[in-house]
Amino acid sequence: MICYGKKTQTLAVTTQAGGVYYNSIIFTFPQEFIETPVGIPALTQTTGIFFTSLGNNYPSTTQVQVRVLSMVSNASANVTASYIAIGKWK
């Protein structure tokens, strides 16, 4: 099965790790997967220059974390994050 989600929100991208600033948006799947699905994160709209990745230990069978990353700290970043997850449902 394939599911996807999209959220627009304002984030403080201010947590630093290794010279990169980040914050995350967590999505809960509408139904649990039997095993960890393939997860694909994306940012479709932003105010600034950002990139994205999956968060540590994600996706799980119930959630995916889209990590929003930036080279500079941003106290008020407007982002639209989305994901696609592909796998077998329970």
Backbone torsions as a table, in degrees:
resi	resn	phi	psi	omega
1	MET	NA	158.5	178.5
2	ILE	-124.9	132.5	171.8
3	CYS	-133.3	159.6	179.7
4	TYR	-148.3	161.3	178.2
5	GLY	-150.9	161.2	-177.3
6	LYS	-149.2	135.0	177.2
7	LYS	-138.1	140.9	171.6
8	THR	-114.2	126.9	178.0
9	GLN	-157.6	167.6	176.7
10	THR	-99.6	126.5	-178.2
11	LEU	-121.1	150.3	168.2
12	ALA	-93.2	106.0	-179.9
13	VAL	-93.8	78.2	-170.2
14	THR	-130.1	-5.6	177.8
15	THR	-79.3	127.2	-174.7
16	GLN	-103.5	139.8	174.9
17	ALA	-150.6	115.8	176.5
18	GLY	60.3	33.9	178.4
19	GLY	84.6	4.5	178.3
20	VAL	-120.5	142.6	177.4
21	TYR	-101.1	145.6	-177.5
22	TYR	-151.9	164.7	167.1
23	ASN	-155.4	174.3	-173.7
24	SER	-138.1	154.3	171.2
25	ILE	-120.7	126.2	-179.6
26	ILE	-104.3	130.8	176.5
27	PHE	-110.8	138.1	172.7
28	THR	-102.1	130.2	-179.3
29	PHE	-67.1	149.8	179.5
30	PRO	-67.2	-23.1	176.1
31	GLN	-148.9	147.2	-178.2
32	GLU	-70.5	143.6	174.2
33	PHE	-86.3	154.9	176.9
34	ILE	-67.4	-41.1	177.3
35	GLU	-137.6	168.9	-177.8
36	THR	-56.2	123.5	-179.3
37	PRO	-80.3	169.4	169.1
38	VAL	-76.7	129.0	-179.7
39	GLY	-117.4	135.8	179.9
40	ILE	-126.7	114.1	179.2
41	PRO	-91.2	158.3	176.3
42	ALA	-156.0	151.3	169.0
43	LEU	-117.0	125.8	-176.6
44	THR	-107.3	-24.6	177.2
45	GLN	-143.9	135.2	177.7
46	THR	-147.2	162.4	169.0
47	THR	-112.0	90.5	-175.9
48	GLY	128.2	-175.4	-179.3
49	ILE	-105.7	114.1	-177.3
50	PHE	-133.4	161.9	170.6
51	PHE	-137.3	173.1	-171.4
52	THR	-137.2	160.1	174.1
53	SER	-154.9	172.9	170.5
54	LEU	-80.5	146.6	177.6
55	GLY	-73.5	166.3	177.2
56	ASN	-58.2	138.7	177.5
57	ASN	63.0	22.0	178.0
58	TYR	-126.1	153.3	0.5
59	PRO	-75.8	161.6	170.7
60	SER	-108.6	-170.9	178.3
61	THR	-76.1	-11.8	-177.1
62	THR	-120.7	-18.0	-175.0
63	GLN	-146.4	160.9	169.5
64	VAL	-133.7	144.3	178.5
65	GLN	-113.9	120.2	175.4
66	VAL	-97.2	115.2	-178.9
67	ARG	-91.5	129.4	177.9
68	VAL	-101.1	122.0	-174.7
69	LEU	-120.3	149.6	179.3
70	SER	-148.8	153.1	176.7
71	MET	-82.3	-13.7	177.9
72	VAL	-128.6	150.9	177.7
73	SER	-67.8	140.1	179.8
74	ASN	-140.4	111.2	-175.5
75	ALA	-74.1	-17.5	-176.0
76	SER	-147.9	77.3	-178.2
77	ALA	-96.5	122.8	175.7
78	ASN	-90.4	116.6	-176.8
79	VAL	-132.7	149.8	168.7
80	THR	-115.7	110.5	-178.9
81	ALA	-106.8	148.6	178.0
82	SER	-145.3	169.0	178.0
83	TYR	-149.0	160.0	167.5
84	ILE	-129.1	134.4	176.5
85	ALA	-126.0	133.8	-176.7
86	ILE	-126.5	126.6	179.1
87	GLY	176.2	-171.0	179.2
88	LYS	-95.5	133.7	179.0
89	TRP	-83.6	156.0	173.1
90	LYS	-73.3	NA	NA
